[in-house]
Amino acid sequence: MSRSDICRHYTRGGLLDRLLVALARSGHDPDRLAPEDLEGFDEMHVGGRAATRSLGELLALGPGMQVLDIGSGLGGAARYFALAAGCHVTGIDLTFELVAAARELTRRVGLAHRVHMLVADACQLPFSDESFDAAYTIHVGMNIADKPGFYRQAARVLKPDANFAIFDLVRARGEPDLPVPWAESPQMSHLVSVDELVALVEAAGLRVVALRDRSAFARESMQRSHERALRLSGESGGSAPIVMGERFREKIAHLAAALADGRLGACELLARRK
């Protein structure tokens, strides 16, 4: 599966305008947005803000730190960390439309001086060695076949002893039915087990220091998301219909089912650059 296929999967056309319309329908003024207005619209991963906050506890970010978000999507996690920790976050994503929307949302909430978004490939990061004090990735590895290259690049741009955190879905007892939010064909989905993930991260020059099973959290979160998706009308009430497209209910249902029956799990991992 090529990089252009991945970009097409996440490109819907008119993304920013549709998000702004959805925000307006939810009672927010698109021209006077505050960061908290975007909650529920700008975090595309399982568990949303609660998951972001949990990962932040692992990362232990602080004021002035230079942080890298690999696969930043609409920029929700990057903006949250910049505001909560006072750090500077650089987000990269392969999909131009997501980056363009993330930049504009960041500008509208007044965080453009702390959060910068770039179009870039996670397996070919455009940064010098040892550029960042910390890095993280949320629900990105499932789309990446070249995981050794992915994690080597993350390690390369981190300073010695810098933290690297992952929140990802993992294969437990099988594969999910398709489509799911990150894939519509088997060629787009590259799930690994927890043991495989740990081995890949360690082989890249990172030392795993913490591992948390988040399967129960993910299962409960996706059950709520599934119930909410069934109630949604059109593109109001969140970004899922806009980002995932017409089959968003089916994608959410398949992911919820795979977590419920144990085919998939979820984990948080914290590693340090050796």
N, C-alpha and C positions, 0 to 999 in steps of 0.2 A: 504494500500500500504506500503510495507516494505522499510526499508532503503536501502536494496540491490537493490530493484527495481529502486529507485531514482538514485543510483550509475550507474546502467546499462543504464538508460536513458541518462546520461551525459557522458558515456564512449564510445568512437568511435574506439579506437585502433590506435596506432602510432600518437597520437595527436601532441606531440611536433615536431616530424620530419615533419609532414604535415604543421604545422604552420611555421616552418623555411623555408620550400620550398616555401610557399606562400609569405613570406616576401622577399625571394630572387627574386621571379618573379615580385615583386613590386618594385624592384630596390634597396633593402637593403642588406647589407652584414651581414649574420647571425652571423659571428664571430666578427663583429665590430658594434654592435647595440648600439644606444643611446636611452634613454627613449622615446623620441618623435617619434622614428621610429615605436614604437608599437601602436601608436594611430590608431584606426580603426581595430585593431586586438585583443586587449586584454580586451575590455570592452563589455560584453555580454548583457548589459541592454539597454532598450529603451533610446534613446537620447545620448548614448555613453559619450564622454568627456564633452559635455555641461551639461548633467545631473549630472555627477560627480562633476563638478565645482559648480553647484548650491547647491548640498547637502553640499559641503564644506563650503559654505557661512553660512549655518545654524549651522554647527558644531563648527565653530570658533576655529580651531586647531592652535596649536602653537609649537615652538621648544621644543624638549625634552619630549613632552607628549607621554604617552603610550596609543595607540589606538587599538581597536579591530574591525576587519572587519569580520562579521559573514556571511559566505557564500561567500568567496572571489573569487571563480571562477579562472580565469586566472591571477588575481592579479592586473589588470589595475588600479582600484581605489586606492588600497593600495599603489602602487608605485607612483601614482600621488600625493596623500596626503603626503607621506613621503618626496617627492622632493619639493612640493610647500610649505609645512608648517614646514619642518624640524623635523617632529615627527617620532616616531618609531611605526610601524604598525605590529600587529600580525594578520594574516589572517587564518581563519579555513574554511574548506570545507569538505563535506562528501565523495567526489569523489577523489580517490587516483590519477587518471590520471590528473585531473585538478590541484591538488596540486603539483604533480611532474613537470608538464609543467610550472606552476607559479614560482616554485623555480628556474628552469633553466633560464627562461626569466629574472627573477630578478637578478640572477648572471650575466647574459650576459650584462645587462645594468648597472652593478656596484652598485646595491642597496641592496645587501645581508646583509650589516651591519645595515640596517635600516628596512628591511621588512623580516619577518619570516612567513613561511607558514606551517600549520599543518593539518593533517587529523583528524577531530573531528566532533562530532555531536552537532548541535546548541542547542539541547534540553538536552545535558549533557556536558556542557562546562568544559574542564579539567583545570580550573583556580581557584585560591583561591578567596574568597570574597574580594570585593573592590580592584581589581587588576588594573583597567584601568581608565584613565582620561576621556575617551570618547569611544563611540562605534557607529557603524552604520551597516545597512543591506540594500542591494539593490536587489530587485527582488528575495527574498528568501521565504517570508511568503506564497507565492502562492503554494509552495510545501509542506508546513508543516501543518499537521492536528492538532497537539498538540500545538496550538498557546499560550494557557495559560502557558504551560511549557516553550516554546520558550522565551516569553517575561520575565518570572520570572528569567530565567537563565541570560538573558541580564542584568536585574536589579541587580542581585546578584553580578556580577563581576565588576560592576561600583562603583566608589567612590561616596560618598554623593555629590549631586549637579552636578554630571558629566552629560554631554550631551549624548543623544542617538537619532540618526537620522534614519529615514526610508524613502526610496523611493520605492514605490510599486504600482503595478497595483491593482485596486479594482473593485469589482462588483458594477455596477450602475443599469442597467435595465435588466440584464440577464447574461447568460453564453456564452462564445465564442464557435464557432464551433471548433472541434478538427481535427487534432492535432494543438497545439500551441507550442511555444518554450519550455515551462516548462512542458508540459503534452501531452501524446498521448492517455490517457484514463481518464474518469471522476474521477477514484480513485486516480489520481496523482495531481489533481487540487483542491486547497482549498482556493478559493477566498472569501474575506469578503467585506462588505461595509465599507465606511469611518467611519460611526458611530460605527460599530462593532469593527473596528480597534482601534479607540480611547478608547472604553470601555475596550478592552483587554489590552492595554498598561497601562491604569490607574489602572486596577485591579492588575497588576503585581508589583505595587509599584513605578511607574513612573508618573510624572506630565506632561501632554501635555501643552506646552507653545507656540507652533506655528503649524499651519496647512495650507498648500498651495495646492490649486487645480492645478495640472499639466496636466490635461486632454488635453487641447488644445496643449500644448507642445508635449505630447506623441503622439497625433493624427497626428500632422504635421511630427514628426520625423519618425513615422512608415510608413507614406505615402511615404516619401523619401526612406526609407529602402526597401519598397515593389518595388518601381520603380527601385532601384539599383539591387535588387535580380533578377529581370527579365532580367537584362542586363549581369549578371555575367556569366562567362564561367568557368566551373570547379571549382577549389579551389583557384583561384586568386582573389584579390581585397578585402579580409577581412576574418574573422574567421567564419562567419555564416555557410557556407557550411560544414566546418570542424567540428564545434561543434554541429550543429543541425542535420547533416546527410543528406541523399538523399532527404528527404521531406522538406528541409529548405524553399523552395519557398512557399509551401503550409502552413507551420507554420507561416511564416511572413505574408502571405496574410490573414489568418484567424485572426491574432492579429490586423492587420491594419483595417480590416473590423469591428471588434468588437469595436475598439476605434472610428471609423468613425461614426457608427450608435448609439453610446451611450450605448451599452451594458456594456462596460468597461470604467473605468476612471483611472486616476493616481493621486497620491498625495505624497507630502513630509510632513513628520511629525517630529517635534522636541519635545523631552521630556527630563525631568531631573529626575535623581534619587532623591527620597524623602529622 
